[in-house]
């Protein structure tokens, strides 16, 4: 009876003392999901109200994902000095500041000032993404850490679903042709989000959070170098694959609304935004189904098969067949769902003491999202939106090759 009593807490998902901290950390996943998905609404919005090209509107994503690249190392250094809790609070305050700056943006009414707002939000999100995963993993028994992280990440998917719907209703909804009304509608969702973020920041200030002692989970220390890390073949190719995955996902999200409006007559940008939300439903469900399938199939093989499916799906999208092409896009969202975490895990496999450095490098590959929308936009401006989807096609083809030919670890543990 004593042994049974002692074993019960290890089966809990979250220990009782950490329920509130776990809810707060999980809210971070939701908040950055909303921030990312709203970008895809803004992309089309700026084309309409400012008369800019699709290539120039791709700078919306460049501002956010470029912020990740620039801020990743400073955020890590900051948190190694003051701790994850203060890092989260700093990130939330930056997030709120960028959101509230959308109010003066309604008076300034320039594309460049809006990009500055998004860049500040990106700086805040970098802090949050750096801290949320390790926090989620320690808020309960080690035996259920993967379940906690999966549960937290599901709320990220919920944020991706709500963002386009919120943007479609408040930003792309009927505002007439008045530019001032369009800018005001753009500010409204961000003002609401900024208020919610401030409340969450206040909760982190008054809530007692556990300290994370990373050394307890990495007995190998941090003795290697980045030069030695890049010499590891399976990691080196994982960096390229992750860069291309983020590029493909961001490009598809950015121009989903453009694609639907251009290839399916009768669909307004607002209705297309709701269809984008449905795409994220497939994305979230794919994450749960994929994690279940990995109990029976090799993650490497699943990644390769899913990437091949997405390569074929992009061919159908480029043909612009109407509803069949839209179904192919939804299938793409389902298969994309497992790619980021799977590539991440395959890249870090058998790195030993270099795992932390490898993780930081893989996080920086998010900058791929700053590049692909600009390239897709330039192609679309010349040849049409459907042809622009050739860029993610190439990305998925490389990921398939990586999964089948370069993802297998050489099992040389770096010390």
N, C-alpha and C positions, 0 to 999 in steps of 0.2 A: 504493500500500500504506500509505503514511503517513496519507493522508486516511481510509482505511478504519479504521485503528487508532484514530485520533483520534475517529471517529464512534461507535465501539462503546459507550463509557460513556454517551452520551446516550440509548441505547436501553434502558438498564437501568432497572428500576422503582425500585430502591434501590441507591445506591452502597455498596460493601463496608464502608466505614468507618461507615456509618449503619444497618447492619442491626439491631444491638441497640437503638439509640434508636428505630428505627421499630417494632420489636416492642413496646417499652414504651409508646409513644404509642398504638399500636393497641389495647393492653390497656385504655386509658382509655375507648375507645368501648364496649368490652364491659362494663366495670364500670358505666357509667351506664345502659346498656341494662337490666342486671339490676335496678338500683335503681329505675328507672321502672316496670318490669313487675311487680315485687313489690307495688307500691301497689295494683294492681287485685285482688290476692288479699286484701290487708289490708282493702280496702273492704268486702267481703262478710264477712270474719272479724269485724270490729268490730260489724256489725249483729247477728251471731249471739251473741257472748259478752257484749256490753254492752247489747243490747236497744235500740240507738239507731235512729233513722229513717234512711232512705236519704239524705235531705237532709243530715243531720248527718254521716253517714259520708263525704259528699262533701268534708268539711273535710280528709280525708286528702290529697287532691290539692291542695286550697287551700294547705295547709302547705308542700308541696314546690314547687309552681309559684309561689306567692307569694314563697318564698325566692329564686327566680331573679330576680323583679322587683326585690326590695329589694337584692339583692347584686350585680346586674349591673354597675352603674357603679362601686361600690367595688372590685370585683374587677379591672375594667379599669384603674382608677387605680393600684391596688397593683402590677399587673404592668408597667405603663408605668414604674414607679419602680424595681422590683427585678428585673424580667425574667420571662420565661415559665417558666423552669425552677423558680425558687423559688415562683412562683405555683402550679405543678402540685403541688409538694410540700406547700404549704399546703393546697391543695384536698383532696389525699389524706388528710392528717392530720385535716381537718375531717370528711371522709367517714367515716373510721375511728372518730372520736370519737362521731359520731351513731349509728353502728352498734353500738358497744360500750355505749352508753347504753340499748340495749334490754334489757340484763341487769338493771340496777336497775328498769327498767320492769316486770319480772316481779314485783317486790315492791310497787311503788307502785300498779300496776294502775289507772291512770286514763287516759282517752282523751286528756286535755290533755297529759300528760307524753309520751305517744307522739307527739303532734303536734310537740312540741319536738324530739324525736329526729329526726323527718323534716325539720324546718326546718333543723337543723344539717347534715344530710346534703345538703340542697339548697344550702346555702352552699358546701359543698365541691364539689358538682357544677358550680356556676356557674363556679368557677375552672377546672375541667377542660374544660368545653365552650368557654370563651373561648380556651384555649390550644391545644387538640388540633388544630383545623383548620389554623392557620398552621404549627404544627410539622410536621404530616404533609406539608404542601406544600413544605417546604424540605429534606426528607431524601432528596434525590436530584435528578436532572436536572429542569429546568423543563418539558421536553417531556412528561414522564410524571407531572406533579403531579396531574392529574385522576384517573389510574388509581390512584395511591397513595391518594388520598382516598376513592375508591370502595371500594377494598379495605379500608381502615380502617373505613368505615361499614358494611360487610357484617358486621363483628364486633359492631357495635351491634345489628344485627338478630338476631344469634345470642344476645346477652344478653337481648333481648326474648322469645326463644323459651324460653330456659332458666329465666328468672325465674318465670313462672307454673307451670311444671312443678315447680320446686323448692319454690315456695310451696304448691302443691297437695299435694305429698308430705309436707312437714315441718310446714306450718301447718294446712292443712285436712284432713289425714289423721286417722285415728281417735285422738282424745284423750279420748273420753268426754264427760261433761257438766261436768267439773270446771273452773272458771274458771282456777284456778292452772295446770293442765296446758295450757290454751289459751294463756295468756300465756307459759309456758315454751317452747311450740312456736313461738311468734312470734319469740322471741329467738334461737333456734338458728340459722336461716339468716343472720340479721344478724351473729351472732358469727363465723360462718364467713367471711362476706364481709369483715367488719372485719379478720380475720387476713390474708386475701389482699391487701386494700388496703394494709396496713402493709408487707407484703413488697414490693409494687410501689413504695411510697414509698421504701423502703430502696434499691431498685434505681436509682431516679432520683437518690438522694443519691450513690451510688458510681459512676454512669455519666456519662461525659463527653458532654454534650449540646451541639449547635451553638447559636450565638447567632443570633437573628433580627433583622435590620436592616430594619425595615419601610419605611424611607425609600427603600430601593433599589427597592421595588415600587410606589411611589406618588409619581411625580415631580411630581404636581400639588400636593403638600403637603396641609395640612389647614386651608385658609384660609376655608372657608365657615362658615355658621352653621346651627343647627338650624331657625331660622325660614325660612331660604332653602330648606332641604331639604324641609320640609313643603309648600312652594309647588309642588313638582314633582308633577304630577298622578299619573303612573303609580306613583311611590313612595308617595304618600299612600294610594292605594287598596290597594297591596301590604301596607301596615301593617295595614289593616283585614282584608284577606283572610288574612294570616298569623295574626292574632289569632283569627279564626274557625276557621281550620284546626286550630290547636292545641286550641282549645276543643272542636271536634267529635271529634278523635282521642282526647283525654283522656276526654271523656264516654262515648264508645263503649267504650273500654278499661275504664273504671271500673265500668260496669254490665253488661258482657258476661256475667259469671257470674250476676248477678241475673236477667238476661233469660233465659238458658238454663234456670235452675232454675224460673222462673215460667212459662215458655211451653212447656217440654218436660218433662212429668211423668216421673219416674223417674231424672232426672239429679241427682246430688248436687253440692254446691259443688266437691268434689274433682274429680269427672269434668269438670265445667264448666271448671275451671282448665286441664285438659289440652286441652280444645277451644279455649281461648283461646290456648294455645301454638301450636296448629295455625294459628290466625289470623295469628300473627306469622311463620309459615313463608310464608304467602301474601304478607305484607308484604315480607319480605326478597327473595323471588323476584321480586315486582313491581318492586322497585328495580333489579334487574339487567335485567329485560326492558324496563323503561321507558327505561333509559339506552341500550339497544340501539336501541329504536324512535326515539329522538331523533336518530339518525343520518339518518333518512329523513323524519321529520315535525317540524313546528314545535312546540317545547316549549309555547308558548302555546295552540296548538290542542289538543295532547294534554291539557293541564291542564283546558281547558274541557270536552272530551269525557269525561274521567275524572270530573270534578265532576258532570256531568249523569248519568252512570251511577250515581254514589253517591247522588244525589238520588232516583233511581228505586229504588235498593236500599233506602233508608230507608223508602220507602212500603211495600215488602214486609215489612220488619222490623216496622213499626208494625201490620201486619195480624196478626202472631203466627201464622203458618201452620205452625209446626214446622220440619221440615227445610228446606223451600223458603226460609223466612226466614233460617235459619242459613247456607244457601248464599249468600244475598244479603249477609249479614254478611261472609262470607269474600271475596266479590267486592269488597266495600267496602274490606277490608284491602289487597287487591291494588292497587286504584286509588288509595288514600291514599298509597301508598309514594312516589310521585314529587312529592307536593304541596309539602311543606316546602322541599326544595331548589329546586324549580322557581319557586315564588313568591319565594323568597329571591333567586334569580338575576335574575328579571324585575324585581324591585323595585330592584335595584342597577344595572341596566343604564343606561349613559350618565351616571352620576353624577359621573364624573371625580374631582376632589379630595375630594368629599363621600362617597366610597364607605365609608370607615371609620366615619364618623358614621352613615351609613345602615345599616351592618351592626349597629352597637350598638343602634340603635332596633329593628331587626327581631328581634334576640335578645330584647329585652325583651317582645315580643309573646307570649312563652311564658306570660306571666301569664294568658292566656286559659284555660289549663288549670286555673287556680284557681277559675274562675267557673262554667264549664259544668256540672261534676258537681253543684254545689249546686243549680243551676236544674233540671237533669234529675231530681235526687232529689226536689225539692219536687213536680214534676209527677207523678212515679211514686208518691209517697205518696198523692196525691189520686186519680189516674186510672189507675194501673197502669204497670208498667215499660215496656211496649211503646209507650205514648203518649209517654213521656219522650223517645223517639228522634226526636220532632218537632224538637227543638233542633238536633241535627246536620243534619237535613234542611234547615233554614233556612240553616245555615252553608254547606253544599255548594252550595245554590242561589245564594248570593251569590258564592261562588268561581267558579262557572260564568259568571255575569254579568261578574265582574271579568276573567276570562280572555279572553272574547270582545269586551268593550267598553272596558275600562280598562287592560289590561296592556301595551298597545303603547307603547313609549317614544316621547316627543316628540323624542328625539335632541338635546336641548339639554344640552350638557355643562356642568356647573357648575364654575366656576373660582374 
